[in-house]
Amino acid sequence: MRQIGDEIWVHEDSMKMLGTKLGLRMTIVRLQDGQLWVHSPTAISTSLQQEINTLGSVRYLVAPNNHHSKWLQDWIDVYPDAEVYVSAGIPRKVPLSNYHILQRGMENVWQDDLEWQTMPSVPSLNETIFFHSRSSSLIVTDLVQNYPENPNKSGFAGAMSKFVFEPIGFKGRCIHPLLKMSFTIKDKAAFNRFLQSVEQWQFDKIIVAHGNIIEDDAKSVFSSLMSRFSG
């Protein structure tokens, strides 16, 4: 893990996807009461658990996107007293017994530390976006991604990147390719209002789950990527 701001850390990991290695990032926030908020959990290990425990007690486990639940149950087993908050599609994939669905209008139990907005009208993702004001960080899962160029990537992984992932949109600073398909957004006006609300937050970095953290002109990058939805 590494600290990237005031009371916020990230853990870098990866997973296999269609024969290639996909980078993953988990974000940990220490709340004002000293307890920990864990966003998009990665694979847990004894050494990672020890690192986490030096920061505080895990109070919240957050899986805010339908595609980010692979290790959620493992974390629940290790931290059974943690409160679990998930996107609407996850209970159909993970046999959870005690959880909260992240949805518009619900109480913000982290209001002293985090603001959040749930993406409307995109049931394929159901993503919730967070803003940690203390570190000026926008925290996303799949909405924004940032893949560095790697011209030396060879072999099967290189071929998959060049001929599969990049052509469908997983390249550079990008949005999730699903959002480029008009049929995935059921209410475009509501989705645009959601983006306008996010742009009101004063963030100077975007912590993405895939790729490099965006630290240069983060607000301009976000606005540029989302401009396609403003028409």
N, C-alpha and C positions, 0 to 999 in steps of 0.2 A: 504494500500500500504506500501511497505518497500523499502528503498534504498539499493541496493546491490553493488554499485560501483559509480565511478565518473560520475555524470549526467545520471544515469540510475536507474529506479525503476521497481518493479513488483507488480502486483495485483493478489492475489490468489482467485480463485473462483471454482465453480464446476457446473456440469450439469447432468441430469439424462440420462442414456444410458442403454436400455434394463433392466430397473428396478434397476440399480446400480448407484452409484454416481461416476462420472468421474471428476477428478481434472483438472482444467484449469488454465492457467497462461497468463496474459497479460503483455507486456513489454512496458515501456514508456521511451523514450530517450529525454532529453532536448538538442536540437541542439545548435550549437555555436551562432546562432542568437537569442537564448532564447526561440524559439518556440518548440512545442512538436510534437514528432513522436510517434504514438500509434500503436503497433503491436498486431495483433490478439485480437481485442476487446472482452472483457467479458461483461456480463450483466451490464448495466449502471443503477445507482441509484442516487438519489439526493446527498447522502453523498459522493459517489465516485466522482461525478461531482465536488463537492466542493473541494475535495482533489486534483483532477486533476488541477483545476483552480488556486490553490495556487502555482503550479509549473510553470505555463505559459499558453500561448494560444495554443490550439490544431490546428496545421497547416496541419498535415498529418494523415490520417487513412489508415492503411495497413492491408489487409487481404490476406496473401501470400500463401494460400493453399486452394484448392477447398472445403475442409471440415470445414473451419473456417470462416463462414459468418453469423452465427445465429443471432448475435446482431449488425451486421454492419449497417443496416438501422436505428436502434435506435440511433446509434452514429451520423450518418449523419443528422438525424432530430435535434439532440441537437447541433451539430457543423456544420451547413450548409455551412460555408465558408471554411471548411477543404478540402484539395485535397485528393482524394480517389485513392488508388493504390491496385489492386486486381489481383489474379491469373486468368488464362484464363477461368476457368470453372465457376467462380462466377457470371458473368452477366447472365448466363442461369438460375440461382437460385434466384438472387436478382434483382428486377427491377430498376437498376441504370440508372441515366440519364446523369451523368457527372463523368467520371472515366478514369483511365489509366490502361492498362494491363501490368503487370510486365512480361518482356520478354527480352531475350538475345539481346544485341546490343542497347538497349535504353539508353538515357542519364541518368547518375546518378545524380539526383538533390540533393542528400545528400552527395556528394563526400567529403565534409569537415568533415563529422562525421561517415559515414557508407560506407562500401563496401558490395557488394552483388553479388550473383550468382544464376541464375534461373536453377533449375533442368531440364535437357533436357530429352526428350523421355519418360516421365512418365506422360501421360495425365490424369491418374486417380488422381494424386496429384497436378501436376503443381506447386510444392513448390519453393519458393525463400528463400535462406539462407542469413543471414546478419552477418556482423562482425563490432562490435563497438570497435574501437581501443582504445578509451580513457579508457574504463573499461576492455579491453581485453576479450570481451564477444562474443561468437558465439551464435546467436539467431536463433532457429529453431522452427518449429511447430510440424510436425509429423515424420520427418526424423529420429530423435533420441528421445527416450522416456526413462523414468527412474522410474520404479515402485518399491517402497520399499516392502520388505517382511512384511506380516501382518498375522502371523499364527493364531491370535485370531479372525480374521474376520469370522463371523458366519451368519446364516440365509440365505436368498435368495441371498444377495449380495456376501456372501462368496462362496456359491455354484456356482454362475455365474462366479466368478473369477477363481475358481478351475477347473471347468469343461468346461468353454467356452472360456474366455479371455486368460488365461494362456496357454492352449493347442494350441491356434492359434498363440501365440507369444507375447502377451502383458504381459511380465514378466521381472522383473529386468531391467537392461540396455539393450535396444533392439532397433532395427530399426522397422519401420512400417512393419507389416506382408505382405502387398501387395508387398513390394520390394523383398521378398523372393520367389515370384512367377515369374519365368523367363519371362513369357509372358507379364508382366506389363512394362518391360523396353524394349522399341522398338529399341534402339541403345545403346548397352552395352559399346561400345568404347567411345561414347560421354558422357555417364553417368560416366564412369571411369575418364575421363578428368575433368569433373565437380568436382568430389571428390578430385582429385589431386590439383585443384585450391583452394578448401576450406582448404585443409591441409596446404597450404602455409601461411595461416593467423596465427598470433601469439596470440592465445587465451588461457586463463587459466581457463575458465569456459564455460559450455554449458547451456544456458538458454532454457529449454525445455518447451513446452506448457502443457505436461502431465507428472506428477511425480516430483521427486526432482531435483533441479538444480544440475548439475554435476560440482563439484569444485575440486575434487582430480584427478590429472593426466588426465585432460580433453582431451589433445591432444592424449595421449595414448589410452584412452577409444574410442575416435572417430576413430582412425586408426584401432583399433582392431575390432570394429563393422563393419567397411567398408572393411576389408580385404577380405571378401567373394567376392567382386566385382573385385578384382585385377587380377584374373586369366584369 
